Amino acid sequence: MNKFTHINATSVDEAVSILRRYGSKANLIAGGTDLLGKLKDEVMPSYPEAVVNLKTIPGLDFIRQEGAVLKIGALTRLADIAADPIIQSQYAALAEAARRTASTHLREMGTLGGNLCQDIRCWYYRSPNNRFPCLRKSGGLCYALEGDDRYHSIFGGSVEDGCIAVHPSDTAPALIALDARIQTSKRIVNARNFFRLGECKTTILDDDEIVTEIHVPLPAGKSTFAKFALRKAIDFPIVNGATMIAMSDNVVSAAHICLNAVYVIPYPATLAEQTLIGKPLDEANAQEAANAAVFNARPRHRNTFMVEIARALVKKMVLACQ
């Protein structure tokens, strides 16, 4: 690893000030489960000049219910979210998403804010020693377009002929399905609007902006999370997703469905949501929603199988909300 300046921030304002001083040459660290691997393997073309430690900021690690809103600090560990009885009983999709993230040891280190803001996992992008200076590193091309695209996007790229790496977060689709809002040092945004398409970034965060809290309203119905991976533990998803469905008079009154690991950012399955509204929650309608969820899929040479996994996962999640 190369040398860099390590700074223990004592407040959000101080961390923001440091980020403004260093600009794009600074990285944030919370649990460190993503960043340390990137630094050790020298994934990026250049090292950061400074790493700003957020763990030394008090007051960003909490879970509390305030009326009809669950508030979670950005530094709250995934293990604590998975084990919280209120989250387990009322926000089931989030509890399960946190429980299925990585391994036991990583959940004891990884934070909710970090899981939302983590970098993509493409094997070309993550190759040690910057072996592939790809488009996401301001290089010339996405190597997966002509290379091994087995676990890449089935809904196109960030731009035409752009990056087709997928977003790996487990908690992101759960928070989107639960209609959460994300508070930063600058603003509050709906979770659906927190992620953005771009060649080098996957969130709306500016260089001097930090996630501080996540606000989750009490769900109007049942929620669930599902994940397909090669191993039950440690692995990143091949496809994951979350669903929240509310019922009224035995028909669906509201439906939120979000897939992840299938696109550059989390993919709200809007067509599937619309398909369910006003209908009973039965197997036939669940299958119709599953078909609608992948209606716009454009699989590549080696990842057609992901379409069928996504279809099956949506049907499973919808029926789990009965």
Secondary structure as the mmCIF struct_conf table of DSSP 4:
data_model
#
loop_
_struct_conf.conf_type_id
_struct_conf.id
_struct_conf.beg_label_comp_id
_struct_conf.beg_label_asym_id
_struct_conf.beg_label_seq_id
_struct_conf.end_label_comp_id
_struct_conf.end_label_asym_id
_struct_conf.end_label_seq_id
STRN STRN1 THR A 5 ASN A 8
BEND BEND1 THR A 10 SER A 11
HELX_RH_AL_P HELX_RH_AL_P1 VAL A 12 TYR A 22
HELX_RH_3T_P HELX_RH_3T_P1 GLY A 23 LYS A 25
STRN STRN2 ALA A 26 ILE A 29
BEND BEND2 ALA A 30 GLY A 31
TURN_TY1_P TURN_TY1_P1 THR A 33 ASP A 34
HELX_RH_AL_P HELX_RH_AL_P2 LEU A 35 ASP A 41
TURN_TY1_P TURN_TY1_P2 GLU A 42 GLU A 42
BEND BEND3 MET A 44 SER A 46
BEND BEND4 GLU A 49 GLU A 49
STRN STRN3 ALA A 50 ASN A 53
TURN_TY1_P TURN_TY1_P3 LYS A 55 THR A 56
BEND BEND5 ILE A 57 ILE A 57
TURN_TY1_P TURN_TY1_P4 PRO A 58 GLY A 59
STRN STRN4 ILE A 63 GLU A 66
TURN_TY1_P TURN_TY1_P5 GLY A 67 ALA A 68
STRN STRN5 VAL A 69 GLY A 73
TURN_TY1_P TURN_TY1_P6 ALA A 74 LEU A 75
STRN STRN6 ARG A 77 ARG A 77
HELX_RH_AL_P HELX_RH_AL_P3 LEU A 78 ALA A 83
HELX_RH_AL_P HELX_RH_AL_P4 PRO A 85 GLN A 90
HELX_RH_AL_P HELX_RH_AL_P5 ALA A 92 ARG A 99
TURN_TY1_P TURN_TY1_P7 ARG A 100 ARG A 100
BEND BEND6 THR A 101 ALA A 102
HELX_RH_AL_P HELX_RH_AL_P6 THR A 104 MET A 109
STRN STRN7 THR A 111 THR A 111
HELX_RH_AL_P HELX_RH_AL_P7 LEU A 112 CYS A 117
HELX_LH_PP_P HELX_LH_PP_P1 GLN A 118 ILE A 120
TURN_TY1_P TURN_TY1_P8 TRP A 123 ARG A 126
HELX_RH_3T_P HELX_RH_3T_P2 PRO A 128 ASN A 130
BEND BEND7 PHE A 132 PHE A 132
HELX_RH_3T_P HELX_RH_3T_P3 LEU A 135 LYS A 137
TURN_TY1_P TURN_TY1_P9 SER A 138 SER A 138
BEND BEND8 GLY A 140 GLY A 140
HELX_RH_3T_P HELX_RH_3T_P4 TYR A 143 LEU A 145
TURN_TY1_P TURN_TY1_P10 GLU A 146 GLU A 146
BEND BEND9 GLY A 147 GLY A 147
TURN_TY1_P TURN_TY1_P11 ARG A 150 TYR A 151
BEND BEND10 HIS A 152 HIS A 152
BEND BEND11 ILE A 154 PHE A 155
BEND BEND12 SER A 158 VAL A 159
TURN_TY1_P TURN_TY1_P12 GLU A 160 ASP A 161
HELX_LH_PP_P HELX_LH_PP_P2 ALA A 165 HIS A 167
BEND BEND13 ASP A 170 ASP A 170
HELX_RH_AL_P HELX_RH_AL_P8 THR A 171 ALA A 177
TURN_TY1_P TURN_TY1_P13 LEU A 178 ASP A 179
STRN STRN8 ARG A 181 THR A 184
BEND BEND14 SER A 185 LYS A 186
STRN STRN9 ILE A 188 ASN A 190
HELX_RH_3T_P HELX_RH_3T_P5 ALA A 191 ASN A 193
TURN_TY1_P TURN_TY1_P14 PHE A 194 PHE A 194
STRN STRN10 PHE A 195 PHE A 195
BEND BEND15 GLU A 199 CYS A 200
BEND BEND16 THR A 202 THR A 202
STRN STRN11 THR A 203 THR A 203
TURN_TY1_P TURN_TY1_P15 ASP A 207 ASP A 208
STRN STRN12 VAL A 211 PRO A 217
HELX_LH_PP_P HELX_LH_PP_P3 LEU A 218 PRO A 219
BEND BEND17 ALA A 220 GLY A 221
STRN STRN13 LYS A 222 PHE A 228
BEND BEND18 LEU A 230 ILE A 234
HELX_LH_PP_P HELX_LH_PP_P4 ASP A 235 PRO A 237
BEND BEND19 ILE A 238 ILE A 238
STRN STRN14 VAL A 239 SER A 248
TURN_TY1_P TURN_TY1_P16 ASP A 249 ASN A 250
STRN STRN15 VAL A 251 ASN A 260
BEND BEND20 ALA A 261 ILE A 265
STRN STRN16 TYR A 267 PRO A 268
HELX_RH_AL_P HELX_RH_AL_P9 THR A 270 LEU A 276
TURN_TY1_P TURN_TY1_P17 ILE A 277 GLY A 278
BEND BEND21 LYS A 279 LYS A 279
BEND BEND22 ASP A 282 ASP A 282
HELX_RH_AL_P HELX_RH_AL_P10 GLU A 283 ALA A 293
TURN_TY1_P TURN_TY1_P18 VAL A 294 ASN A 296
BEND BEND23 HIS A 301 ARG A 302
TURN_TY1_P TURN_TY1_P19 THR A 304 THR A 304
HELX_RH_AL_P HELX_RH_AL_P11 PHE A 305 ALA A 320
TURN_TY1_P TURN_TY1_P20 CYS A 321 CYS A 321
#
